């Protein structure tokens, strides 16, 4: 044996250090595994979303082609394909009610007064 004697050093210190190192190594492995698991789940979610989006786009493209074919058949001409324009909606404004609206509207009496003043002057 060629071990140097260290005063105040006990076997418990060595075993405690070994236990601490093994626990930290296990914690790092758990963190790394959790991280890779999270990235894999994110990747798989994005792949499934991409597939769903591709499927929706292909379905819309098929629907568009079908609509064009239907329009060509109904019109009888292959050159004429009508574009679908969205309907414009009109919203009617209600007239304001209250004290402020009364101030803005000229009264009949004001009209009579102005007419009388114009005749005098």
N, CA, C and O atoms as CSV, one atom per row, in Angstrom:
chain,resi,resn,atom,element,x,y,z
A,1,UNK,N,N,0.826,-1.184,0.000
A,1,UNK,CA,C,0.000,0.000,0.000
A,1,UNK,C,C,0.861,1.235,0.000
A,1,UNK,O,O,1.818,1.371,0.763
A,2,UNK,N,N,0.495,2.103,-0.861
A,2,UNK,CA,C,1.269,3.322,-0.946
A,2,UNK,C,C,0.310,4.513,-0.829
A,2,UNK,O,O,0.239,5.354,-1.725
A,3,UNK,N,N,-0.418,4.569,0.276
A,3,UNK,CA,C,-1.406,5.614,0.490
A,3,UNK,C,C,-0.873,6.538,1.557
A,3,UNK,O,O,-0.391,6.109,2.605
A,4,UNK,N,N,-0.972,7.798,1.265
A,4,UNK,CA,C,-0.478,8.797,2.208
A,4,UNK,C,C,-1.569,9.068,3.229
A,4,UNK,O,O,-2.748,9.143,2.884
A,5,UNK,N,N,-1.187,9.208,4.439
A,5,UNK,CA,C,-2.139,9.475,5.515
A,5,UNK,C,C,-2.524,10.942,5.492
A,5,UNK,O,O,-1.675,11.833,5.518
A,6,UNK,N,N,-3.857,11.170,5.442
A,6,UNK,CA,C,-4.364,12.525,5.496
A,6,UNK,C,C,-5.038,12.714,6.840
A,6,UNK,O,O,-5.987,12.008,7.179
A,7,UNK,N,N,-4.550,13.648,7.579
A,7,UNK,CA,C,-5.121,13.848,8.909
A,7,UNK,C,C,-6.493,14.497,8.787
A,7,UNK,O,O,-6.657,15.435,8.007
A,8,UNK,N,N,-7.455,14.031,9.520
A,8,UNK,CA,C,-8.821,14.574,9.520
A,8,UNK,C,C,-9.681,14.041,8.390
A,8,UNK,O,O,-10.864,14.373,8.318
A,9,UNK,N,N,-9.130,13.234,7.515
A,9,UNK,CA,C,-9.907,12.688,6.402
A,9,UNK,C,C,-10.442,11.331,6.810
A,9,UNK,O,O,-9.710,10.478,7.312
A,10,UNK,N,N,-11.726,11.149,6.586
A,10,UNK,CA,C,-12.342,9.885,6.986
A,10,UNK,C,C,-12.977,9.234,5.772
A,10,UNK,O,O,-13.263,9.882,4.766
A,11,UNK,N,N,-13.188,7.922,5.898
A,11,UNK,CA,C,-13.781,7.130,4.828
A,11,UNK,C,C,-15.172,7.650,4.469
A,11,UNK,O,O,-15.579,7.547,3.312
A,12,UNK,N,N,-15.894,8.193,5.409
A,12,UNK,CA,C,-17.240,8.732,5.175
A,12,UNK,C,C,-17.209,9.878,4.173
A,12,UNK,O,O,-18.116,10.018,3.352
A,13,UNK,N,N,-16.157,10.704,4.243
A,13,UNK,CA,C,-16.029,11.814,3.304
A,13,UNK,C,C,-15.907,11.304,1.876
A,13,UNK,O,O,-16.511,11.860,0.959
A,14,UNK,N,N,-15.123,10.241,1.688
A,14,UNK,CA,C,-14.930,9.681,0.357
A,14,UNK,C,C,-16.221,9.073,-0.175
A,14,UNK,O,O,-16.584,9.303,-1.329
A,15,UNK,N,N,-16.912,8.304,0.648
A,15,UNK,CA,C,-18.165,7.697,0.203
A,15,UNK,C,C,-19.233,8.754,-0.043
A,15,UNK,O,O,-20.037,8.624,-0.966
A,16,UNK,N,N,-19.244,9.809,0.784
A,16,UNK,CA,C,-20.215,10.894,0.609
A,16,UNK,C,C,-19.988,11.590,-0.742
A,16,UNK,O,O,-20.942,11.914,-1.449
A,17,UNK,N,N,-18.730,11.811,-1.084
A,17,UNK,CA,C,-18.406,12.447,-2.361
A,17,UNK,C,C,-18.822,11.559,-3.525
A,17,UNK,O,O,-19.346,12.050,-4.524
A,18,UNK,N,N,-18.593,10.268,-3.402
A,18,UNK,CA,C,-18.971,9.343,-4.480
A,18,UNK,C,C,-20.497,9.314,-4.654
A,18,UNK,O,O,-20.992,9.298,-5.781
A,19,UNK,N,N,-21.226,9.309,-3.558
A,19,UNK,CA,C,-22.693,9.315,-3.619
A,19,UNK,C,C,-23.193,10.604,-4.264
A,19,UNK,O,O,-24.098,10.583,-5.098
A,20,UNK,N,N,-22.585,11.744,-3.861
A,20,UNK,CA,C,-22.985,13.038,-4.425
A,20,UNK,C,C,-22.741,13.077,-5.931
A,20,UNK,O,O,-23.595,13.551,-6.680
A,21,UNK,N,N,-21.587,12.586,-6.384
A,21,UNK,CA,C,-21.274,12.580,-7.814
A,21,UNK,C,C,-22.233,11.690,-8.598
A,21,UNK,O,O,-22.654,12.040,-9.700
A,22,UNK,N,N,-22.575,10.538,-8.024
A,22,UNK,CA,C,-23.505,9.647,-8.735
A,22,UNK,C,C,-24.904,10.274,-8.825
A,22,UNK,O,O,-25.584,10.135,-9.842
A,23,UNK,N,N,-25.331,10.964,-7.755
A,23,UNK,CA,C,-26.648,11.606,-7.788
A,23,UNK,C,C,-26.683,12.758,-8.780
A,23,UNK,O,O,-27.672,12.941,-9.489
A,24,UNK,N,N,-25.602,13.539,-8.833
A,24,UNK,CA,C,-25.575,14.640,-9.814
A,24,UNK,C,C,-25.555,14.097,-11.238
A,24,UNK,O,O,-26.197,14.660,-12.125
A,25,UNK,N,N,-24.817,12.999,-11.465
A,25,UNK,CA,C,-24.792,12.381,-12.793
A,25,UNK,C,C,-26.184,11.892,-13.181
A,25,UNK,O,O,-26.614,12.072,-14.320
A,26,UNK,N,N,-26.889,11.270,-12.231
A,26,UNK,CA,C,-28.257,10.801,-12.504
A,26,UNK,C,C,-29.202,11.975,-12.770
A,26,UNK,O,O,-30.072,11.883,-13.636
A,27,UNK,N,N,-29.039,13.059,-12.043
A,27,UNK,CA,C,-29.893,14.239,-12.254
A,27,UNK,C,C,-29.652,14.834,-13.636
A,27,UNK,O,O,-30.601,15.223,-14.319
A,28,UNK,N,N,-28.374,14.909,-14.058
A,28,UNK,CA,C,-28.069,15.412,-15.398
A,28,UNK,C,C,-28.659,14.511,-16.473
A,28,UNK,O,O,-29.192,14.994,-17.471
A,29,UNK,N,N,-28.562,13.204,-16.267
A,29,UNK,CA,C,-29.141,12.263,-17.240
A,29,UNK,C,C,-30.660,12.426,-17.317
A,29,UNK,O,O,-31.234,12.422,-18.406
A,30,UNK,N,N,-31.310,12.570,-16.154
A,30,UNK,CA,C,-32.763,12.776,-16.155
A,30,UNK,C,C,-33.136,14.059,-16.893
A,30,UNK,O,O,-34.095,14.086,-17.665
A,31,UNK,N,N,-32.365,15.125,-16.647
A,31,UNK,CA,C,-32.646,16.398,-17.314
A,31,UNK,C,C,-32.445,16.275,-18.822
A,31,UNK,O,O,-33.242,16.791,-19.605
A,32,UNK,N,N,-31.384,15.595,-19.220
A,32,UNK,CA,C,-31.115,15.415,-20.651
A,32,UNK,C,C,-32.195,14.557,-21.305
A,32,UNK,O,O,-32.641,14.854,-22.413
A,33,UNK,N,N,-32.611,13.508,-20.628
A,33,UNK,CA,C,-33.676,12.646,-21.162
A,33,UNK,C,C,-34.978,13.429,-21.285
A,33,UNK,O,O,-35.686,13.306,-22.285
A,34,UNK,N,N,-35.297,14.232,-20.275
A,34,UNK,CA,C,-36.521,15.039,-20.333
A,34,UNK,C,C,-36.456,16.035,-21.487
A,34,UNK,O,O,-37.452,16.260,-22.175
A,35,UNK,N,N,-35.285,16.627,-21.697
A,35,UNK,CA,C,-35.119,17.591,-22.781
A,35,UNK,C,C,-35.294,16.926,-24.144
A,35,UNK,O,O,-35.996,17.451,-25.009
A,36,UNK,N,N,-34.655,15.773,-24.333
A,36,UNK,CA,C,-34.778,15.082,-25.616
A,36,UNK,C,C,-36.210,14.594,-25.835
A,36,UNK,O,O,-36.716,14.618,-26.957
A,37,UNK,N,N,-36.855,14.155,-24.761
A,37,UNK,CA,C,-38.247,13.711,-24.870
A,37,UNK,C,C,-39.138,14.873,-25.294
A,37,UNK,O,O,-40.018,14.719,-26.140
A,38,UNK,N,N,-38.901,16.033,-24.697
A,38,UNK,CA,C,-39.687,17.221,-25.036
A,38,UNK,C,C,-39.465,17.630,-26.492
A,38,UNK,O,O,-40.422,17.954,-27.195
A,39,UNK,N,N,-38.219,17.618,-26.946
A,39,UNK,CA,C,-37.951,17.994,-28.338
A,39,UNK,C,C,-38.547,16.973,-29.302
A,39,UNK,O,O,-39.051,17.344,-30.362
A,40,UNK,N,N,-38.493,15.698,-28.946
A,40,UNK,CA,C,-39.092,14.672,-29.805
A,40,UNK,C,C,-40.603,14.846,-29.893
A,40,UNK,O,O,-41.181,14.726,-30.974
A,41,UNK,N,N,-41.246,15.130,-28.763
A,41,UNK,CA,C,-42.693,15.349,-28.773
A,41,UNK,C,C,-43.048,16.572,-29.602
A,41,UNK,O,O,-44.023,16.554,-30.354
A,42,UNK,N,N,-42.260,17.638,-29.469
A,42,UNK,CA,C,-42.496,18.853,-30.262
A,42,UNK,C,C,-42.358,18.550,-31.749
A,42,UNK,O,O,-43.182,18.977,-32.559
A,43,UNK,N,N,-41.313,17.814,-32.100
A,43,UNK,CA,C,-41.087,17.458,-33.499
A,43,UNK,C,C,-42.243,16.624,-34.040
A,43,UNK,O,O,-42.727,16.881,-35.142
A,44,UNK,N,N,-42.687,15.635,-33.281
A,44,UNK,CA,C,-43.790,14.788,-33.727
A,44,UNK,C,C,-45.085,15.587,-33.859
A,44,UNK,O,O,-45.858,15.364,-34.791
A,45,UNK,N,N,-45.328,16.518,-32.928
A,45,UNK,CA,C,-46.506,17.378,-33.035
A,45,UNK,C,C,-46.452,18.214,-34.296
A,45,UNK,O,O,-47.456,18.353,-34.993
A,46,UNK,N,N,-45.289,18.774,-34.596
A,46,UNK,CA,C,-45.151,19.593,-35.800
A,46,UNK,C,C,-45.331,18.749,-37.064
A,46,UNK,O,O,-45.906,19.217,-38.047
A,47,UNK,N,N,-44.845,17.520,-37.040
A,47,UNK,CA,C,-45.012,16.635,-38.196
A,47,UNK,C,C,-46.494,16.337,-38.421
A,47,UNK,O,O,-46.974,16.387,-39.553
A,48,UNK,N,N,-47.217,16.027,-37.342
A,48,UNK,CA,C,-48.644,15.738,-37.500
A,48,UNK,C,C,-49.403,16.984,-37.934
A,48,UNK,O,O,-50.337,16.886,-38.731
A,49,UNK,N,N,-49.023,18.153,-37.427
A,49,UNK,CA,C,-49.662,19.394,-37.866
A,49,UNK,C,C,-49.378,19.648,-39.337
A,49,UNK,O,O,-50.265,20.069,-40.080
A,50,UNK,N,N,-48.154,19.394,-39.757
A,50,UNK,CA,C,-47.801,19.563,-41.170
A,50,UNK,C,C,-48.600,18.638,-42.059
A,50,UNK,O,O,-49.058,19.042,-43.128
A,51,UNK,N,N,-48.769,17.409,-41.631
A,51,UNK,CA,C,-49.572,16.466,-42.419
A,51,UNK,C,C,-51.016,16.924,-42.510
A,51,UNK,O,O,-51.639,16.845,-43.569
A,52,UNK,N,N,-51.543,17.403,-41.390
A,52,UNK,CA,C,-52.926,17.882,-41.387
A,52,UNK,C,C,-53.081,19.087,-42.310
A,52,UNK,O,O,-54.063,19.182,-43.046
A,53,UNK,N,N,-52.128,19.996,-42.275
A,53,UNK,CA,C,-52.188,21.175,-43.138
A,53,UNK,C,C,-52.081,20.765,-44.605
A,53,UNK,O,O,-52.813,21.289,-45.445
A,54,UNK,N,N,-51.186,19.840,-44.921
A,54,UNK,CA,C,-51.069,19.352,-46.300
A,54,UNK,C,C,-52.369,18.701,-46.767
A,54,UNK,O,O,-52.797,18.892,-47.905
A,55,UNK,N,N,-52.984,17.938,-45.882
A,55,UNK,CA,C,-54.244,17.289,-46.222
A,55,UNK,C,C,-55.346,18.325,-46.475
A,55,UNK,O,O,-56.138,18.182,-47.406
A,56,UNK,N,N,-55.387,19.358,-45.643
A,56,UNK,CA,C,-56.388,20.416,-45.822
A,56,UNK,C,C,-56.165,21.138,-47.144
A,56,UNK,O,O,-57.115,21.409,-47.878
A,57,UNK,N,N,-54.909,21.448,-47.444
A,57,UNK,CA,C,-54.596,22.133,-48.712
A,57,UNK,C,C,-54.964,21.278,-49.920
A,57,UNK,O,O,-55.512,21.784,-50.899
A,58,UNK,N,N,-54.663,19.986,-49.851
A,58,UNK,CA,C,-54.999,19.117,-50.986
A,58,UNK,C,C,-56.508,18.997,-51.140
A,58,UNK,O,O,-57.022,18.960,-52.258
A,59,UNK,N,N,-57.226,18.937,-50.003
A,59,UNK,CA,C,-58.680,18.875,-50.058
A,59,UNK,C,C,-59.262,20.149,-50.678
A,59,UNK,O,O,-60.189,20.087,-51.487
A,60,UNK,N,N,-58.708,21.303,-50.290
A,60,UNK,CA,C,-59.174,22.569,-50.856
A,60,UNK,C,C,-58.865,22.653,-52.343
A,60,UNK,O,O,-59.681,23.149,-53.120
A,61,UNK,N,N,-57.691,22.170,-52.744
A,61,UNK,CA,C,-57.330,22.183,-54.160
A,61,UNK,C,C,-58.287,21.297,-54.960
A,61,UNK,O,O,-58.725,21.677,-56.046
A,62,UNK,N,N,-58.606,20.130,-54.431
A,62,UNK,CA,C,-59.560,19.247,-55.105
A,62,UNK,C,C,-60.933,19.905,-55.199
A,62,UNK,O,O,-61.605,19.811,-56.226
A,63,UNK,N,N,-61.343,20.570,-54.122
A,63,UNK,CA,C,-62.636,21.250,-54.106
A,63,UNK,C,C,-62.657,22.381,-55.130
A,63,UNK,O,O,-63.667,22.594,-55.801
A,64,UNK,N,N,-61.547,23.105,-55.253
A,64,UNK,CA,C,-61.453,24.202,-56.198
A,64,UNK,C,C,-61.549,23.674,-57.627
A,64,UNK,O,O,-62.245,24.247,-58.466
A,65,UNK,N,N,-60.846,22.578,-57.894
A,65,UNK,CA,C,-60.905,21.974,-59.232
A,65,UNK,C,C,-62.322,21.492,-59.525
A,65,UNK,O,O,-62.829,21.674,-60.632
A,66,UNK,N,N,-62.950,20.886,-58.544
A,66,UNK,CA,C,-64.321,20.402,-58.716
A,66,UNK,C,C,-65.269,21.564,-58.988
A,66,UNK,O,O,-66.132,21.465,-59.860
A,67,UNK,N,N,-65.120,22.662,-58.252
A,67,UNK,CA,C,-65.971,23.833,-58.469
A,67,UNK,C,C,-65.765,24.429,-59.861
A,67,UNK,O,O,-66.727,24.839,-60.510
A,68,UNK,N,N,-64.518,24.479,-60.317
A,68,UNK,CA,C,-64.247,25.000,-61.664
A,68,UNK,C,C,-64.886,24.109,-62.715
A,68,UNK,O,O,-65.460,24.601,-63.687
A,69,UNK,N,N,-64.790,22.801,-62.524
A,69,UNK,CA,C,-65.403,21.882,-63.483
A,69,UNK,C,C,-66.917,22.034,-63.499
A,69,UNK,O,O,-67.537,22.001,-64.562
A,70,UNK,N,N,-67.512,22.201,-62.325
A,70,UNK,CA,C,-68.953,22.400,-62.253
A,70,UNK,C,C,-69.362,23.693,-62.936
A,70,UNK,O,O,-70.378,23.727,-63.630
A,71,UNK,N,N,-68.586,24.765,-62.752
A,71,UNK,CA,C,-68.903,26.041,-63.364
A,71,UNK,C,C,-68.762,25.968,-64.877
A,71,UNK,O,O,-69.558,26.561,-65.605
A,72,UNK,N,N,-67.750,25.240,-65.358
A,72,UNK,CA,C,-67.546,25.101,-66.800
A,72,UNK,C,C,-68.705,24.315,-67.403
A,72,UNK,O,O,-69.183,24.648,-68.488
A,73,UNK,N,N,-69.157,23.282,-66.713
A,73,UNK,CA,C,-70.262,22.481,-67.227
A,73,UNK,C,C,-71.563,23.260,-67.237
A,73,UNK,O,O,-72.348,23.135,-68.177
A,74,UNK,N,N,-71.805,24.060,-66.216
A,74,UNK,CA,C,-73.057,24.812,-66.160
A,74,UNK,C,C,-73.067,25.958,-67.156
A,74,UNK,O,O,-74.124,26.282,-67.697
A,75,UNK,N,N,-71.918,26.586,-67.418
A,75,UNK,CA,C,-71.895,27.708,-68.349
A,75,UNK,C,C,-71.858,27.224,-69.800
A,75,UNK,O,O,-72.294,27.947,-70.696
A,76,UNK,N,N,-71.362,26.051,-70.041
A,76,UNK,CA,C,-71.303,25.527,-71.393
A,76,UNK,C,C,-70.065,25.980,-72.128
A,76,UNK,O,O,-69.796,25.471,-73.217
A,77,UNK,N,N,-69.324,26.877,-71.612
A,77,UNK,CA,C,-68.102,27.373,-72.241
A,77,UNK,C,C,-66.923,27.071,-71.327
A,77,UNK,O,O,-67.011,27.215,-70.108
A,78,UNK,N,N,-65.824,26.654,-71.932
A,78,UNK,CA,C,-64.645,26.342,-71.134
A,78,UNK,C,C,-63.844,27.595,-70.806
A,78,UNK,O,O,-63.095,27.606,-69.828
A,79,UNK,N,N,-63.986,28.647,-71.601
A,79,UNK,CA,C,-63.207,29.860,-71.390
A,79,UNK,C,C,-63.748,30.700,-70.240
A,79,UNK,O,O,-62.989,31.408,-69.578
A,80,UNK,N,N,-65.046,30.626,-70.000
A,80,UNK,CA,C,-65.671,31.485,-69.008
A,80,UNK,C,C,-65.742,30.764,-67.670
A,80,UNK,O,O,-66.403,29.734,-67.535
A,81,UNK,N,N,-65.056,31.319,-66.696
A,81,UNK,CA,C,-65.124,30.806,-65.333
A,81,UNK,C,C,-65.391,32.020,-64.444
A,81,UNK,O,O,-64.556,32.918,-64.334
A,82,UNK,N,N,-66.554,32.035,-63.820
A,82,UNK,CA,C,-66.919,33.201,-63.023
A,82,UNK,C,C,-66.215,33.148,-61.673
A,82,UNK,O,O,-66.119,32.095,-61.042
A,83,UNK,N,N,-65.735,34.285,-61.255
A,83,UNK,CA,C,-65.103,34.410,-59.944
A,83,UNK,C,C,-66.170,34.671,-58.902
A,83,UNK,O,O,-67.120,35.417,-59.143
A,84,UNK,N,N,-66.013,34.066,-57.766
A,84,UNK,CA,C,-66.972,34.273,-56.682
A,84,UNK,C,C,-66.587,35.530,-55.934
A,84,UNK,O,O,-65.503,35.600,-55.354
A,85,UNK,N,N,-67.463,36.526,-55.941
A,85,UNK,CA,C,-67.205,37.770,-55.229
A,85,UNK,C,C,-68.029,37.771,-53.955
A,85,UNK,O,O,-69.209,37.420,-53.977
A,86,UNK,N,N,-67.426,38.159,-52.855
A,86,UNK,CA,C,-68.191,38.179,-51.605
A,86,UNK,C,C,-69.269,39.258,-51.653
A,86,UNK,O,O,-69.080,40.325,-52.238
A,87,UNK,N,N,-70.386,38.960,-51.033
A,87,UNK,CA,C,-71.502,39.892,-51.016
A,87,UNK,C,C,-71.181,41.039,-50.075
A,87,UNK,O,O,-70.711,40.830,-48.956
A,88,UNK,N,N,-71.440,42.244,-50.539
A,88,UNK,CA,C,-71.229,43.424,-49.706
A,88,UNK,C,C,-72.452,43.677,-48.884
A,88,UNK,O,O,-73.567,43.694,-49.404
A,89,UNK,N,N,-72.258,43.872,-47.620
A,89,UNK,CA,C,-73.381,44.110,-46.727
A,89,UNK,C,C,-73.440,45.573,-46.358
A,89,UNK,O,O,-72.414,46.236,-46.208
A,90,UNK,N,N,-74.657,46.069,-46.213
A,90,UNK,CA,C,-74.844,47.457,-45.821
A,90,UNK,C,C,-75.429,47.486,-44.423
A,90,UNK,O,O,-76.361,46.749,-44.100
A,91,UNK,N,N,-74.864,48.348,-43.610
A,91,UNK,CA,C,-75.333,48.509,-42.252
A,91,UNK,C,C,-75.912,49.910,-42.117
A,91,UNK,O,O,-75.249,50.893,-42.448
A,92,UNK,N,N,-77.126,50.001,-41.638
A,92,UNK,CA,C,-77.803,51.281,-41.528
A,92,UNK,C,C,-77.534,51.886,-40.162
A,92,UNK,O,O,-77.615,51.213,-39.134
A,93,UNK,N,N,-77.214,53.168,-40.175
A,93,UNK,CA,C,-76.887,53.885,-38.952
A,93,UNK,C,C,-78.160,54.477,-38.363
A,93,UNK,O,O,-78.948,55.109,-39.067
A,94,UNK,N,N,-78.348,54.268,-37.086
A,94,UNK,CA,C,-79.474,54.878,-36.407
A,94,UNK,C,C,-79.152,56.331,-36.100
A,94,UNK,O,O,-77.999,56.681,-35.852
A,95,UNK,N,N,-80.158,57.159,-36.117
A,95,UNK,CA,C,-79.927,58.560,-35.811
A,95,UNK,C,C,-79.710,58.711,-34.307
A,95,UNK,O,O,-80.340,58.004,-33.521
A,96,UNK,N,N,-78.826,59.624,-33.897
A,96,UNK,CA,C,-78.525,59.772,-32.475
A,96,UNK,C,C,-79.689,60.398,-31.721
A,96,UNK,O,O,-80.443,61.203,-32.266
A,97,UNK,N,N,-79.816,60.015,-30.474
A,97,UNK,CA,C,-80.853,60.575,-29.617
A,97,UNK,C,C,-80.191,61.094,-28.361
A,97,UNK,O,O,-79.154,60.579,-27.942
A,98,UNK,N,N,-80.779,62.105,-27.761
A,98,UNK,CA,C,-80.234,62.636,-26.523
A,98,UNK,C,C,-80.042,64.131,-26.605
A,98,UNK,O,O,-80.426,64.761,-27.591
A,99,UNK,N,N,-79.444,64.706,-25.563
A,99,UNK,CA,C,-79.280,66.151,-25.451
A,99,UNK,C,C,-78.316,66.682,-26.511
A,99,UNK,O,O,-78.548,67.760,-27.058
A,100,UNK,N,N,-77.256,65.963,-26.809
A,100,UNK,CA,C,-76.275,66.438,-27.781
A,100,UNK,C,C,-76.870,66.517,-29.175
A,100,UNK,O,O,-76.573,67.447,-29.925
A,101,UNK,N,N,-77.707,65.553,-29.527
A,101,UNK,CA,C,-78.295,65.564,-30.866
A,101,UNK,C,C,-79.277,66.713,-31.022
A,101,UNK,O,O,-79.435,67.234,-32.126
A,102,UNK,N,N,-79.931,67.118,-29.961
A,102,UNK,CA,C,-80.869,68.236,-30.032
A,102,UNK,C,C,-80.134,69.544,-30.271
A,102,UNK,O,O,-80.650,70.442,-30.937
A,103,UNK,N,N,-78.926,69.649,-29.727
A,103,UNK,CA,C,-78.155,70.869,-29.933
A,103,UNK,C,C,-77.692,70.993,-31.380
A,103,UNK,O,O,-77.577,72.102,-31.901
A,104,UNK,N,N,-77.433,69.896,-32.012
A,104,UNK,CA,C,-76.916,69.919,-33.371
A,104,UNK,C,C,-78.005,70.189,-34.400
A,104,UNK,O,O,-77.727,70.794,-35.435
A,105,UNK,N,N,-79.236,69.760,-34.145
A,105,UNK,CA,C,-80.324,69.935,-35.107
A,105,UNK,C,C,-80.890,71.357,-35.009
A,105,UNK,O,O,-81.173,71.835,-33.910
A,106,UNK,N,N,-81.054,72.027,-36.138
A,106,UNK,CA,C,-81.709,73.343,-36.096
A,106,UNK,C,C,-83.218,73.159,-35.910
A,106,UNK,O,O,-83.838,72.319,-36.562
A,107,UNK,N,N,-83.783,73.941,-35.029
A,107,UNK,CA,C,-85.215,73.857,-34.765
A,107,UNK,C,C,-85.987,74.636,-35.821
A,107,UNK,O,O,-85.412,75.422,-36.574
A,108,UNK,N,N,-87.320,74.405,-35.866
A,108,UNK,CA,C,-88.183,75.140,-36.787
A,108,UNK,C,C,-88.241,76.611,-36.387
A,108,UNK,O,O,-88.361,77.497,-37.233
A,109,UNK,N,N,-88.155,76.849,-35.094
A,109,UNK,CA,C,-88.207,78.230,-34.619
A,109,UNK,C,C,-86.968,78.990,-35.079
A,109,UNK,O,O,-87.052,80.169,-35.421
A,110,UNK,N,N,-85.793,78.303,-35.088
A,110,UNK,CA,C,-84.571,78.949,-35.566
A,110,UNK,C,C,-84.701,79.301,-37.038
A,110,UNK,O,O,-84.246,80.361,-37.468
A,111,UNK,N,N,-85.318,78.424,-37.806
A,111,UNK,CA,C,-85.522,78.696,-39.222
A,111,UNK,C,C,-86.446,79.891,-39.406
A,111,UNK,O,O,-86.203,80.742,-40.262
A,112,UNK,N,N,-87.503,79.958,-38.604
A,112,UNK,CA,C,-88.441,81.082,-38.689
A,112,UNK,C,C,-87.748,82.382,-38.305
A,112,UNK,O,O,-87.975,83.415,-38.934
A,113,UNK,N,N,-86.905,82.338,-37.278
A,113,UNK,CA,C,-86.202,83.535,-36.826
A,113,UNK,C,C,-85.245,84.028,-37.904
A,113,UNK,O,O,-85.178,85.226,-38.179
A,114,UNK,N,N,-84.511,83.113,-38.508
A,114,UNK,CA,C,-83.571,83.518,-39.548
A,114,UNK,C,C,-84.301,84.078,-40.760
A,114,UNK,O,O,-83.820,85.024,-41.384
A,115,UNK,N,N,-85.456,83.510,-41.104
A,115,UNK,CA,C,-86.257,84.009,-42.219
A,115,UNK,C,C,-86.757,85.420,-41.920
A,115,UNK,O,O,-86.720,86.290,-42.791
A,116,UNK,N,N,-87.229,85.653,-40.677
A,116,UNK,CA,C,-87.700,86.959,-40.265
A,116,UNK,C,C,-86.578,87.982,-40.292
A,116,UNK,O,O,-86.773,89.115,-40.734
A,117,UNK,N,N,-85.398,87.581,-39.816
A,117,UNK,CA,C,-84.259,88.494,-39.831
A,117,UNK,C,C,-83.836,88.826,-41.248
A,117,UNK,O,O,-83.456,89.962,-41.531
A,118,UNK,N,N,-83.896,87.862,-42.129
A,118,UNK,CA,C,-83.508,88.130,-43.517
A,118,UNK,C,C,-84.487,89.088,-44.180
A,118,UNK,O,O,-84.083,89.881,-45.031
A,119,UNK,N,N,-85.774,89.035,-43.809
A,119,UNK,CA,C,-86.759,89.959,-44.389
A,119,UNK,C,C,-86.544,91.373,-43.855
A,119,UNK,O,O,-86.700,92.347,-44.592
A,120,UNK,N,N,-86.190,91.486,-42.589
A,120,UNK,CA,C,-85.969,92.796,-41.992
A,120,UNK,C,C,-84.711,93.432,-42.543
A,120,UNK,O,O,-84.714,94.618,-42.874
A,121,UNK,N,N,-83.679,92.701,-42.644
A,121,UNK,CA,C,-82.398,93.261,-43.103
A,121,UNK,C,C,-82.301,93.166,-44.561
A,121,UNK,O,O,-81.299,93.583,-45.142
